[in-house]
Amino acid sequence: MAILKLRPTCKDYIWGGDRLIKEFNKEFDGERLAETWELSCHPDGPSYIAEGKDAGLTLPQYIEKYGRRILGANCQIFQEFPIIAKFIDARDDLSIQVHPNNMDAMEKENQYGKSEMWYILNAEPGAYLYYGFTHPISKEEYRRRIQENTLEEVLNAVPVKKGDLFYIPAGTVHAICKGIVIAEIQQNSNVTYRVYDHGRVGPDGKPRHLHIDQAIEVSKLELPCGHYNFGSHLVRCPYFTVDCYNAPCQIDTDEESFTSVLVLDGAGTISCGDEVIRCRKGDSFFITASSGKSYLSGNLQVLSTRIGTI
């Protein structure tokens, strides 16, 4: 039984801002912080144990030390750790992009595919994101519009506000646009096919690489689903189940799955058994499977993620 406070890997992509530093208490030496990988076993950016006798270990090293049983029974069907949890600050528009499904990603990239969910934590007035197409299009029109820089004309622009939720299945063309801060829960994958990048150049002064052929091959060209029924959960899919809680409350972590806790707002404590840990906005915790009841106090708002079955 353990509650582990995690320290993230930080990413300074060119579209990032400074809100994760100023508002979410992230320690970072640079001026631009785009993403923090709060729960991750991915080799491109693992999270770390922040406190206690195992401080400094990566999460993969911790799991190797104590065994996969701490992940819970539902995780045993996954060869790799199943998810990544992130905070994302988009000061500028992200590239228009798409992620492959499991079959395509395993075949071409030797990684999982990437379905994901976004919970909007903040949005400037007029902020929007792209989510699929406005009408079904052919591969020929798709390619032509990429070449002519007119793809945005047929993308579904959705206004957003704090508290909005989006589930983005693999294959959905999408983009987070400027002025949005989100919490993201996704499959354990870092495979992204860029379709359009607004003519930007990378740190080397050259245009960032696009993946047009790969994107066209894996993109869903029909209208996106306008509504998903996840029952009492924010999201429930084969890869993760996500809920939002406001303290005071309790979270149950049984033998089926670990629990990831992202603190979206407020301050207070999280406790389990004899462990009591102070926490605040921006913190991330990993609760090992079979830990039982955890209690949240104060004015915390959190996202709780478990690995469920459907």
KOLSEDO-592060 format. One line per 3 residues: number of its first residue (from 1); their letters; for each residue x, y, z of C-alpha. Coordinates in nm, 4 decimals, m for minus. Each point is the difference from the previous one (the first is absolute). Layout:
NUM = A = X:Y:Z  ...
***
This chain:
1 = MAI = 0.0000:0.0000:0.0000  0.1521:0.3298:m0.1051  m0.0777:0.3549:m0.1105
4 = LKL = 0.2862:0.1250:m0.2147  0.0462:0.3645:m0.0887  0.1410:0.0249:m0.3520
7 = RPT = 0.2293:0.2488:m0.1710  m0.0563:0.0438:m0.3751  0.2155:0.0152:m0.3069
10 = CKD = m0.0351:0.3484:m0.1523  m0.0286:0.0800:m0.3713  0.0785:0.3445:m0.1449
13 = YIW = m0.1652:m0.0334:m0.3421  m0.0128:0.3221:m0.2041  m0.3727:0.0603:0.0562
16 = GGD = 0.0181:m0.0103:0.3818  m0.0538:0.2808:0.2504  0.0761:0.0718:0.3654
19 = RLI = m0.3280:m0.0792:0.1762  0.1122:m0.3417:0.1216  0.2877:0.1776:0.1759
22 = KEF = m0.1995:0.2942:0.1380  m0.3346:m0.1672:0.0749  0.0750:m0.3721:0.0411
25 = NKE = 0.3168:0.0345:0.2104  0.2317:m0.1755:m0.2443  0.3734:0.0363:0.0555
28 = FDG = 0.1648:0.0728:m0.3330  0.3025:0.2085:m0.0938  m0.1222:0.1085:m0.3435
31 = ERL = m0.2558:0.2651:m0.0884  m0.2183:m0.2286:m0.2149  m0.1586:m0.3163:0.1367
34 = AET = m0.2404:m0.1784:m0.2338  m0.0665:m0.3341:0.1718  0.0702:m0.1810:0.3241
37 = WEL = m0.0211:m0.3788:m0.0160  m0.1440:m0.0568:0.3451  m0.0529:m0.3761:m0.0160
40 = SCH = 0.2206:m0.1707:m0.2534  0.2093:m0.3075:m0.0595  0.0737:0.1000:m0.3589
43 = PDG = 0.3713:0.0106:m0.0909  m0.0474:0.3463:m0.1540  m0.0929:0.1405:0.3395
46 = PSY = m0.0482:m0.2069:0.3167  m0.1281:0.1459:0.3252  0.2052:m0.0297:0.3195
49 = IAE = m0.0687:m0.0838:0.3635  0.0204:0.3390:0.1722  0.0242:m0.0880:0.3705
52 = GKD = 0.0786:m0.2789:0.2447  0.2484:m0.2851:m0.0044  m0.0444:m0.0552:m0.3737
55 = AGL = 0.0387:0.3652:m0.0988  0.1832:0.0388:m0.3284  m0.1116:m0.3302:m0.1494
58 = TLP = m0.1906:0.0206:m0.3236  m0.3475:m0.1460:0.0121  0.1144:m0.2931:m0.2202
61 = QYI = 0.2846:m0.0672:0.2452  m0.2437:0.0093:0.2926  m0.2313:m0.2498:m0.1729
64 = EKY = 0.2948:m0.2266:m0.0780  0.1106:0.0153:0.3656  m0.3388:m0.0846:0.1512
67 = GRR = m0.1542:m0.2067:m0.2795  m0.2869:0.0455:m0.2440  m0.2497:m0.1115:0.2635
70 = ILG = m0.0033:0.3620:0.1258  m0.1683:0.0946:m0.3289  m0.3012:m0.2243:0.0609
73 = ANC = m0.1647:m0.2890:m0.1812  m0.1448:0.2084:m0.2841  0.3479:0.1105:m0.1077
76 = QIF = 0.1299:m0.3512:m0.0538  m0.1540:m0.0174:m0.3477  0.2272:0.2855:m0.1102
79 = QEF = 0.3561:m0.0802:m0.0950  0.1053:0.3564:0.0830  m0.1263:0.2483:0.2589
82 = PII = m0.3323:0.1064:m0.1553  m0.0341:0.3799:0.0379  0.1624:0.3431:0.0236
85 = AKF = m0.1483:0.2928:0.1948  0.1049:0.3545:m0.0935  m0.0576:0.3675:0.0601
88 = IDA = 0.0168:0.2037:m0.3230  0.0261:0.3786:m0.0487  m0.0563:0.1223:m0.3556
91 = RDD = 0.1115:0.3612:m0.0306  m0.0036:m0.0524:m0.3773  m0.1824:m0.2406:m0.2312
94 = LSI = 0.1224:m0.3590:m0.0087  0.0442:m0.1698:m0.3348  m0.3031:m0.1572:m0.1623
97 = QVH = 0.0664:m0.3668:0.0604  m0.1314:m0.3528:0.0332  0.1006:m0.3101:0.1959
100 = PNN = m0.0233:m0.3566:m0.1338  m0.1998:m0.2774:0.1640  0.1629:m0.2957:0.1741
103 = MDA = 0.0216:m0.2216:m0.3073  0.1563:0.2656:m0.2245  0.2320:0.1313:0.2701
106 = MEK = 0.1304:m0.3426:0.0961  0.0562:m0.0935:m0.3622  0.1757:0.3224:m0.0993
109 = ENQ = 0.1438:0.1478:0.3213  0.0214:m0.2893:0.2498  m0.2008:0.2047:0.2520
112 = YGK = m0.3592:0.0146:0.1175  m0.2433:0.2169:m0.1907  m0.1334:0.3104:0.1648
115 = SEM = m0.3543:0.0676:0.1084  m0.0178:0.2857:0.2490  m0.2244:0.2272:0.2021
118 = WYI = 0.0274:0.3705:0.0748  m0.1418:0.1769:0.3039  0.0094:0.3775:m0.0515
121 = LNA = 0.1577:0.1716:0.3026  0.0064:0.3521:m0.1410  m0.0872:0.1688:m0.3264
124 = EPG = 0.0434:0.3588:m0.1125  m0.3035:0.1779:m0.1496  m0.0570:m0.1197:m0.3545
127 = AYL = 0.2158:m0.3118:0.0419  m0.0845:m0.3047:m0.2098  0.1425:m0.3323:m0.1093
130 = YYG = m0.0257:m0.2127:m0.3107  m0.1866:m0.3298:0.0285  m0.0515:m0.1960:m0.3208
133 = FTH = m0.1534:0.1261:m0.3232  m0.3120:0.2059:m0.0713  m0.1093:m0.2516:m0.2638
136 = PIS = 0.1230:m0.3336:m0.1357  0.2871:0.0479:m0.2441  0.1937:m0.2233:m0.2365
139 = KEE = 0.3699:m0.0768:0.0243  0.0450:0.1991:m0.3208  m0.1610:0.3132:0.1464
142 = YRR = 0.1933:m0.0504:0.3227  0.3340:m0.0075:m0.1837  m0.0935:0.2896:m0.2273
145 = RIQ = m0.0972:0.2239:0.2907  0.3252:m0.0801:0.1811  0.1944:0.0964:m0.3121
148 = ENT = m0.2037:0.3193:m0.0506  0.0107:0.1003:0.3710  m0.3818:m0.0002:0.0168
151 = LEE = m0.0471:m0.2932:0.2406  m0.1241:0.2235:0.2822  m0.3004:0.0950:m0.2142
154 = VLN = m0.1444:m0.3513:0.0468  0.1061:m0.0636:0.3602  m0.2607:0.0054:0.2757
157 = AVP = 0.0915:0.3001:0.2200  m0.1554:m0.0429:0.3463  m0.0101:0.2914:0.2494
160 = VKK = 0.1178:m0.1060:0.3452  m0.0335:0.1145:0.3584  0.1257:m0.1168:0.3378
163 = GDL = m0.1478:m0.3377:0.0957  m0.0637:m0.1250:m0.3540  0.0883:m0.3603:m0.0791
166 = FYI = 0.1082:m0.1617:m0.3261  0.0687:m0.3627:m0.0849  0.2190:m0.0356:m0.3089
169 = PAG = 0.0150:m0.3543:m0.1381  0.3049:m0.0995:m0.2017  m0.0377:0.1081:m0.3618
172 = TVH = m0.1770:0.3300:0.0801  0.1681:0.3028:m0.1596  0.0355:0.2628:0.2722
175 = AIC = 0.1958:0.2899:0.1446  0.0136:0.1896:0.3273  m0.0020:0.3692:m0.0905
178 = KGI = 0.1494:0.2965:0.1814  m0.1206:0.1213:0.3372  m0.0939:m0.3394:0.1465
181 = VIA = 0.1325:m0.1928:0.3017  m0.1068:m0.3628:0.0279  0.0473:m0.3199:0.1937
184 = EIQ = 0.0501:m0.2886:m0.2390  m0.0356:m0.3729:0.0609  0.1224:m0.2100:m0.2908
187 = QNS = 0.1260:m0.3388:m0.1004  0.3694:m0.0608:0.0582  0.1178:0.1231:m0.3391
190 = NVT = 0.2026:0.2830:m0.1473  m0.0962:m0.0591:m0.3631  m0.1299:0.3159:m0.1678
193 = YRV = m0.0459:0.0578:m0.3718  0.0101:0.3730:m0.0764  m0.2283:0.1048:m0.2824
196 = YDH = 0.0477:0.3794:0.0038  0.2254:0.2168:0.2176  m0.0830:0.3608:m0.0921
199 = GRV = 0.3315:0.0427:m0.1830  0.2030:m0.0034:0.3228  0.3664:m0.0859:0.0275
202 = GPD = 0.1627:m0.2052:0.2741  0.3036:0.0840:0.2164  0.2241:m0.0859:m0.2971
205 = GKP = m0.1620:0.2725:m0.2102  m0.1568:m0.2503:m0.2389  m0.3719:m0.0766:m0.0472
208 = RHL = m0.1143:m0.2732:0.2359  m0.0464:m0.3368:m0.1673  m0.3479:m0.0946:m0.1208
211 = HID = m0.1360:m0.3532:m0.0358  m0.2579:0.0499:m0.2735  m0.0076:m0.3487:m0.1513
214 = QAI = m0.0173:m0.1691:0.3406  m0.2707:0.2412:0.1177  m0.2215:m0.0531:m0.3031
217 = EVS = 0.0292:m0.3754:0.0444  m0.1171:m0.0053:0.3642  m0.2440:0.2941:0.0161
220 = KLE = m0.3744:m0.0454:0.0416  m0.1574:0.2023:m0.2814  m0.3605:m0.0169:0.1213
223 = LPC = m0.1669:0.2364:0.2477  0.1174:m0.0395:0.3607  m0.2351:m0.1449:0.2582
226 = GHY = m0.1842:0.2870:0.1653  m0.0843:m0.1771:0.3252  0.1353:m0.2903:0.2025
229 = NFG = m0.1854:m0.1717:0.2817  0.2504:m0.0805:0.2746  m0.2601:m0.0481:0.2705
232 = SHL = 0.1006:0.1572:0.3301  0.3626:0.0502:m0.1112  0.1621:0.2871:m0.1864
235 = VRC = 0.1495:m0.2558:m0.2375  m0.0042:m0.3780:m0.0048  0.1777:m0.1806:m0.2819
238 = PYF = 0.2035:m0.3215:m0.0334  0.3159:0.1822:0.1096  m0.1026:0.2258:0.2901
241 = TVD = m0.2894:0.1087:0.2197  0.0030:0.3614:0.1201  m0.2025:0.1770:0.2694
244 = CYN = 0.0064:0.3487:0.1510  m0.0353:0.0474:0.3772  m0.0269:0.2972:0.2331
247 = APC = 0.1267:m0.0293:0.3579  m0.0970:m0.1034:0.2553  m0.0407:m0.3427:m0.1564
250 = QID = 0.1492:m0.3474:m0.0140  0.1543:m0.2017:m0.2825  0.0024:m0.3794:0.0070
253 = TDE = 0.3034:m0.1811:m0.1411  m0.0686:m0.3736:m0.0106  0.1924:m0.2969:m0.1358
256 = ESF = m0.1181:0.0678:m0.3562  0.2024:0.3157:m0.0696  0.2306:0.2688:0.1294
259 = TSV = m0.1394:0.3545:0.0192  0.1569:0.3095:m0.1522  m0.0983:0.3278:0.1681
262 = LVL = 0.0586:0.3368:m0.1676  m0.0715:0.3060:0.2137  m0.1782:0.2466:m0.2270
265 = DGA = m0.0641:0.2720:0.2568  0.0101:0.0864:0.3678  0.2081:m0.1251:0.2913
268 = GTI = m0.0442:m0.2563:0.2754  0.1125:m0.3496:0.0908  m0.0190:m0.3505:m0.1399
271 = SCG = 0.0169:m0.2840:0.2494  m0.0055:m0.3798:0.0009  0.0514:m0.2018:0.3175
274 = DEV = 0.2701:0.1756:0.2008  0.1238:0.2028:m0.2977  m0.1061:0.3655:m0.0191
277 = IRC = 0.1470:0.2170:m0.2759  m0.0619:0.3689:m0.0565  m0.0830:0.0857:m0.3591
280 = RKG = m0.0877:0.2928:m0.2212  m0.0933:0.0947:m0.3543  0.2256:m0.1734:m0.2520
283 = DSF = 0.1013:m0.2962:0.2168  m0.0129:m0.3575:m0.1260  m0.0324:m0.3210:0.2024
286 = FIT = 0.0190:m0.3725:m0.0730  m0.1950:m0.2253:0.2377  0.0996:m0.3655:m0.0221
289 = ASS = m0.2660:m0.2650:m0.0570  m0.1688:m0.1499:0.3099  0.0712:0.3131:0.2073
292 = GKS = m0.3661:0.0296:0.1014  m0.1652:0.3314:0.0825  0.1805:0.3307:m0.0474
295 = YLS = m0.1449:0.3198:0.1431  0.0234:0.3484:m0.1482  m0.0450:0.3081:0.2168
298 = GNL = 0.0078:0.3750:m0.0555  m0.1336:0.1649:m0.3136  0.1645:m0.2372:m0.2476
301 = QVL = m0.1342:m0.0823:m0.3435  0.1629:m0.3090:m0.1523  m0.0089:m0.2293:m0.2992
304 = STR = 0.0084:m0.3667:0.0985  0.1057:m0.2539:m0.2631  m0.0119:m0.3788:0.0223
307 = IGT = 0.0424:m0.2812:m0.2474  m0.3432:m0.1519:m0.0469  m0.1564:m0.2686:m0.2124
310 = I = m0.2949:0.0319:m0.2362
***
